[in-house]
Amino acid sequence: MLSRAQGIYFYDCNGTRYIDGLSGQWNVHLGHGRKELAETAAEQILTLTYGSTLSGMANAPAAMLAKKLSTLTPGDLNVSFFVSGGSEANETAFKLARFYWKTKGQPNRTDIICIQNGYHGLTIAASAATGIRAYNTMTEANAPGFYHATGYLTECEKGDRTHPDYASSIRGMIEKLGEQQVAAVILEPIQGAGGVHICPDDYLPAVRRLCDEFGILLIIDEVVTGFGRTGKMFAVEHWGVVPDILTVAKGISSGYVPMGAAILRDALLKEMLEQGADFLPHGFTASGHPVACAVAMRNIELIEQERRPQYAAAMESTLLKEMSALASKHPMVTTFRARGLIGAIEVSTQGLMQPQPTDDNDLAARIYGACLARGLRIRSLTNPDGRQIIAMAPPLIITAAQLNEMFEILSAALSDVIARP
């Protein structure tokens, strides 16, 4: 039971302190208890508590935030549709992609291709898009039209039909479904809940070219990676890719208020308007909420002023150094990876220096428990092939000394698990 938080730490009702090694839920970029954000929220509440963005109305904070995002996002991603979080952002992206093709006279283009281990939220369509079995099997009636390809088959996406897994690649799936049935492809540049898997160097550019080849929209989900987490303001900048729709949430407000957005390229809106789509029957009560938009705007200003993307980029080497030292000390650490201040280690009781299934299918969960008992909150994940993963994404304000403290706790937790299997 949490009672308070400050900086990179939170405290329970007994006064026990924990390092927040996951930034809340991948979202508290600027750490807990920032007075500037509290003051911004209070000022906006007293100025304009609520203002709808439906039925032709708008409010100044929403307009200012939309303008700010247009200067930050790559390419011509200039049109923002504001929502309350990542699931709503992706739901909106799916609806807009399908609506786009309907206005273009191709209403049958409704299929969405996702990739395995991807995570896109837990509303009904977002659950269907999520490629993690535990999340998309809650009911037996998921939203139709979502298909899961095998990720990271770069050569297949470039056109290599001799690859044994070609049929399950995005390209293979497009050919199977028929390009005139596919509305969009969605993926994360770095998977979060799916295991912190980082796209290979040429994968995103290959998928962008593939989508252009077939005239399919590309949706990039940066709910976890946006706003400095990876060392760039947006992770797609590492690969020089501009999607047709970019979805964001979490770091846009550092978790201080619920906030998200689906950000479209100018051309999409222009084409929809040219086809007579002057009415968009979509929106939420909290879309463009003035308090949320004001806090998000101030949060982004602080991220820029404090150069948090550049800081995360510089801290990547420190994070990898700590991971390497951990692997040297503990044979159960089989591999590790990081980009900016998001990373993961993989663990196995077999102790071989390569990713592999483990014969201990609750190993990561036991390490999580041992960390929590010692005052560190991270996250345990299990891939469908049994790979045991410990994910971490500390606030972008963490110091090298605090990162070292975090890994000392993790090291002691690994020793605890070995001692008490």
C-alpha positions in Angstrom: 0.0 0.0 0.0 1.8 3.1 -1.2 1.6 6.3 0.8 3.9 8.8 -0.9 6.7 9.2 -3.4 9.6 11.6 -4.1 12.2 11.6 -6.9 13.0 8.0 -7.8 11.7 6.6 -4.5 8.2 5.7 -3.2 7.2 4.7 0.3 4.6 2.3 1.7 2.3 2.9 4.6 4.9 1.4 7.0 7.5 4.0 5.8 9.5 1.4 3.8 11.4 3.0 0.9 11.6 1.5 -2.6 13.5 2.5 -5.6 11.1 2.9 -8.5 13.0 1.0 -11.1 10.2 1.0 -13.6 9.1 4.7 -13.4 5.7 3.8 -12.0 4.4 1.9 -15.1 7.1 3.0 -17.6 5.7 6.5 -17.3 7.1 8.7 -14.5 9.9 10.2 -16.6 10.6 13.2 -14.4 10.3 11.4 -11.1 7.7 11.8 -8.3 6.6 14.9 -6.6 7.6 17.6 -9.1 6.3 20.9 -7.7 6.2 22.6 -11.1 3.7 20.1 -12.4 1.5 20.3 -9.4 1.5 24.1 -9.7 0.6 24.0 -13.3 -2.4 21.6 -12.6 -3.6 23.9 -9.8 -3.4 27.0 -11.9 -5.2 25.4 -14.8 -8.0 24.0 -12.6 -8.6 27.5 -11.3 -8.6 29.0 -14.8 -10.5 26.5 -16.9 -11.4 23.2 -15.2 -12.9 21.5 -18.2 -13.3 22.4 -21.8 -14.6 20.0 -24.5 -12.9 19.5 -27.8 -16.0 18.0 -29.4 -18.6 19.6 -31.6 -16.3 22.3 -32.9 -15.0 23.5 -29.6 -11.4 23.8 -28.4 -9.4 25.2 -25.5 -6.1 27.0 -25.3 -4.0 24.3 -23.5 -5.1 21.6 -26.1 -4.2 23.9 -29.0 -0.8 24.8 -27.5 0.0 21.2 -26.8 -0.9 20.2 -30.3 1.3 22.9 -31.7 4.2 21.9 -29.5 3.9 18.2 -30.5 4.0 19.2 -34.2 7.4 20.8 -33.6 8.8 17.7 -31.7 7.5 14.8 -33.8 9.5 13.8 -36.9 8.3 14.6 -40.4 4.8 15.9 -41.0 3.2 14.3 -37.9 1.3 17.4 -37.1 -2.3 16.4 -36.3 -3.0 15.4 -32.7 -6.1 13.6 -31.4 -6.0 13.7 -27.6 -7.1 10.8 -25.4 -6.6 9.6 -21.8 -4.0 6.9 -22.3 -2.2 4.4 -24.4 -5.1 2.0 -25.0 -7.3 4.8 -26.2 -4.5 6.2 -28.4 -4.2 2.8 -30.1 -8.0 2.3 -30.4 -8.1 5.8 -32.0 -5.3 4.9 -34.4 -7.2 1.7 -35.5 -10.4 3.5 -36.0 -8.8 6.4 -37.9 -6.9 4.0 -40.1 -10.1 2.1 -41.0 -12.0 5.4 -41.4 -9.3 6.7 -43.7 -9.7 3.8 -46.1 -13.5 4.1 -45.9 -13.3 7.7 -47.0 -11.0 6.6 -49.8 -13.7 4.3 -51.1 -12.0 1.1 -49.8 -14.2 0.1 -46.8 -12.9 -3.5 -46.9 -9.4 -2.4 -45.8 -10.0 -3.2 -42.2 -7.3 -5.7 -41.2 -4.5 -4.7 -38.8 -1.3 -6.6 -38.8 0.6 -6.7 -35.4 3.6 -8.6 -34.3 4.0 -11.3 -31.7 4.9 -10.1 -28.2 3.7 -6.6 -29.0 1.6 -4.8 -26.4 -0.9 -2.2 -27.4 -3.3 -1.9 -24.4 -6.2 -3.7 -22.8 -9.4 -2.2 -24.3 -11.1 -4.7 -26.7 -9.4 -3.8 -30.0 -6.1 -3.0 -28.3 -6.2 -6.5 -26.6 -6.8 -8.1 -29.9 -3.7 -6.2 -31.3 -1.6 -7.3 -28.3 0.5 -10.3 -29.2 0.9 -11.6 -25.6 -1.4 -14.6 -25.0 -2.1 -13.7 -21.3 -3.6 -10.4 -22.4 -5.6 -11.4 -25.4 -7.3 -14.5 -24.2 -9.3 -12.9 -21.3 -12.5 -13.4 -23.4 -13.4 -15.6 -26.3 -14.8 -12.6 -28.3 -11.9 -10.3 -29.2 -12.3 -7.6 -31.8 -12.0 -9.1 -35.3 -9.5 -8.2 -38.0 -6.2 -8.4 -36.0 -3.4 -10.7 -37.2 -0.1 -11.4 -35.5 3.1 -11.7 -37.6 6.5 -13.0 -36.5 8.6 -9.9 -35.7 12.1 -8.9 -36.8 12.2 -11.0 -40.0 14.1 -8.2 -41.8 15.1 -10.1 -44.8 11.5 -11.4 -45.3 10.2 -7.8 -45.1 12.7 -6.9 -47.8 11.3 -9.7 -50.0 13.3 -12.9 -49.3 10.7 -15.6 -50.0 13.2 -18.4 -49.4 13.3 -17.7 -45.6 11.6 -20.6 -43.7 9.5 -18.2 -41.7 8.4 -16.1 -44.7 4.7 -17.0 -44.4 4.5 -15.6 -40.9 6.3 -12.4 -41.7 4.4 -9.1 -42.2 5.0 -9.3 -46.0 3.9 -13.0 -46.0 0.8 -12.1 -44.1 -0.1 -9.2 -46.4 0.2 -11.5 -49.4 -2.0 -14.1 -47.6 -4.7 -11.6 -46.5 -4.6 -9.6 -49.7 -3.2 -6.1 -49.7 -6.7 -4.7 -50.5 -7.9 -6.0 -47.1 -5.1 -4.5 -44.9 -5.5 -1.1 -43.4 -2.4 -0.8 -41.3 0.6 -2.4 -39.6 1.3 -1.6 -35.9 4.4 -2.3 -33.9 6.6 -0.9 -31.1 10.2 0.2 -31.9 11.1 -1.3 -28.5 8.6 -3.7 -27.0 7.8 -3.0 -23.3 5.6 -5.6 -21.7 6.7 -8.1 -24.5 10.2 -8.2 -23.1 12.1 -5.0 -24.0 13.0 -6.3 -27.4 14.8 -3.7 -29.5 14.1 -3.6 -33.3 17.1 -4.8 -35.3 19.0 -2.0 -37.1 17.2 -2.2 -40.5 13.9 -3.6 -39.5 11.8 -0.5 -39.1 13.1 1.0 -42.3 12.3 -2.3 -44.1 8.7 -2.3 -42.7 8.3 1.4 -43.7 9.3 0.6 -47.2 7.0 -2.5 -47.2 4.0 -0.4 -46.1 4.8 2.2 -48.8 5.1 -0.6 -51.4 1.5 -1.9 -50.7 0.0 1.5 -49.7 -0.6 0.4 -46.1 -0.6 2.7 -43.2 2.2 2.3 -40.6 1.3 2.9 -36.9 4.2 3.1 -34.5 3.3 2.7 -30.8 5.6 4.9 -28.7 3.4 4.7 -25.5 6.4 3.4 -23.6 9.3 4.8 -25.6 8.2 8.4 -26.3 9.5 11.6 -24.7 13.1 10.9 -24.1 13.1 7.3 -22.7 15.4 5.9 -25.4 17.8 8.8 -25.7 15.8 10.5 -28.4 12.6 12.4 -28.0 10.9 9.6 -30.0 12.5 6.2 -30.5 11.7 6.2 -34.3 14.4 8.9 -34.6 17.0 6.2 -34.0 16.0 4.6 -37.3 15.0 7.7 -39.3 11.4 6.4 -39.8 8.3 8.6 -40.0 5.1 6.6 -39.4 1.6 7.6 -40.7 0.3 7.5 -37.1 2.3 7.8 -33.9 0.6 6.9 -30.6 1.9 8.3 -27.4 0.9 8.4 -23.7 2.8 7.7 -20.4 5.8 10.0 -20.7 3.8 12.8 -22.3 2.7 13.8 -18.8 5.1 11.8 -16.7 2.1 10.0 -15.3 1.0 13.1 -13.3 -2.4 13.1 -15.2 -3.9 10.5 -17.6 -3.0 11.7 -21.1 -2.3 10.3 -24.6 -2.5 11.1 -28.2 -2.8 9.6 -31.7 -0.7 11.9 -34.0 -1.3 11.8 -37.7 0.6 13.0 -40.7 -0.9 16.0 -42.4 -1.5 14.1 -45.6 -4.0 11.7 -43.9 -6.2 14.5 -42.6 -6.0 16.3 -45.9 -7.0 13.2 -47.9 -9.9 12.5 -45.5 -11.1 16.1 -45.8 -10.8 16.0 -49.5 -13.1 13.0 -49.6 -15.7 14.9 -47.7 -15.0 13.6 -44.2 -15.9 16.9 -42.4 -17.4 15.0 -39.4 -15.4 12.6 -37.3 -17.8 10.5 -35.1 -15.2 9.8 -32.6 -14.0 11.3 -29.3 -14.1 11.0 -25.5 -15.3 13.2 -22.7 -11.7 13.8 -21.6 -10.3 14.3 -25.1 -8.1 17.5 -24.9 -8.9 18.0 -21.2 -7.4 21.4 -20.4 -5.7 20.3 -17.1 -4.2 17.3 -18.7 -3.0 19.3 -21.7 -1.5 22.0 -19.5 0.4 19.5 -17.3 1.6 17.6 -20.4 2.8 20.9 -21.9 4.8 21.8 -18.8 6.1 18.3 -18.5 7.5 18.5 -22.1 9.0 21.9 -21.4 10.9 20.5 -18.4 12.0 17.4 -20.4 13.5 19.8 -22.9 14.9 22.3 -20.5 16.6 19.6 -18.5 17.8 17.8 -21.6 16.4 14.5 -20.4 16.6 12.7 -23.8 20.3 13.6 -24.0 20.8 12.6 -20.4 19.1 9.2 -21.1 21.4 8.7 -24.0 24.5 9.4 -21.9 23.2 7.1 -19.1 22.8 4.2 -21.5 26.5 3.3 -21.2 26.2 3.4 -17.4 23.2 1.1 -17.5 25.0 -1.4 -19.8 28.1 -1.3 -17.6 26.0 -2.2 -14.6 24.3 -5.0 -16.5 27.7 -6.3 -17.7 29.0 -6.3 -14.2 25.9 -8.2 -13.0 26.3 -10.8 -15.7 30.0 -11.3 -14.8 29.0 -11.9 -11.2 25.9 -14.1 -11.7 26.0 -16.9 -14.3 22.2 -17.0 -14.3 22.2 -13.7 -16.3 22.3 -15.0 -19.8 22.1 -11.7 -21.8 21.2 -8.1 -21.4 20.2 -5.1 -23.5 19.4 -1.4 -23.2 18.6 1.7 -25.2 18.7 5.0 -23.2 17.1 4.3 -19.9 15.1 1.2 -20.8 16.6 -2.2 -20.6 16.3 -5.8 -19.6 18.3 -8.8 -18.4 17.4 -12.4 -19.2 17.9 -15.1 -16.6 18.2 -18.8 -16.7 19.1 -21.5 -14.2 21.0 -23.1 -17.0 23.4 -20.2 -16.9 24.5 -20.1 -20.6 25.5 -16.8 -22.1 22.7 -16.8 -24.8 18.9 -16.1 -24.8 17.1 -19.4 -24.3 14.1 -21.0 -22.6 14.6 -21.8 -19.0 13.5 -24.9 -17.1 12.4 -22.6 -14.3 9.2 -20.8 -15.5 8.8 -18.6 -12.4 12.4 -17.6 -12.1 11.9 -13.9 -13.1 8.8 -13.7 -10.8 10.9 -14.9 -7.8 13.6 -12.4 -8.6 11.0 -9.7 -8.7 9.8 -10.8 -5.2 13.4 -10.8 -3.9 14.0 -7.3 -5.2 10.8 -6.0 -3.7 11.7 -7.4 -0.4 15.0 -5.5 -0.5 13.5 -2.2 -1.6 13.5 -2.3 -5.4 10.6 -2.5 -7.8 11.3 -3.7 -11.3 9.2 -6.0 -13.5 9.3 -9.7 -14.3 8.2 -10.9 -17.7 8.0 -14.4 -19.4 8.1 -14.7 -23.2 6.0 -17.4 -24.8 9.1 -19.5 -25.4 9.8 -19.5 -21.7 12.5 -16.8 -21.6 12.6 -15.2 -18.2 13.1 -11.4 -18.3 13.7 -8.7 -15.8 12.7 -5.3 -17.2 13.8 -1.9 -15.9 13.1 1.7 -16.9 14.0 4.1 -14.0 13.0 7.7 -14.0 15.0 9.9 -16.4 16.4 11.8 -13.4 18.2 8.8 -11.9 21.9 9.4 -11.1 24.8 7.0 -11.7 25.0 6.4 -7.9 21.3 5.6 -7.6 21.6 3.3 -10.6 24.5 1.5 -8.9 22.4 1.2 -5.7 19.6 -0.3 -7.8 21.9 -3.0 -9.3 23.4 -3.8 -5.9 19.9 -4.6 -4.7 19.3 -6.7 -7.9 22.6 -8.5 -7.3 21.7 -9.4 -3.8 18.2 -10.5 -4.9 19.8 -12.9 -7.5 21.9 -14.3 -4.7 18.8 -14.7 -2.5 17.1 -16.7 -5.3 20.1 -19.0 -5.8 20.4 -19.6 -2.1 16.6 -20.4 -1.8 15.6 -22.0 -5.0 
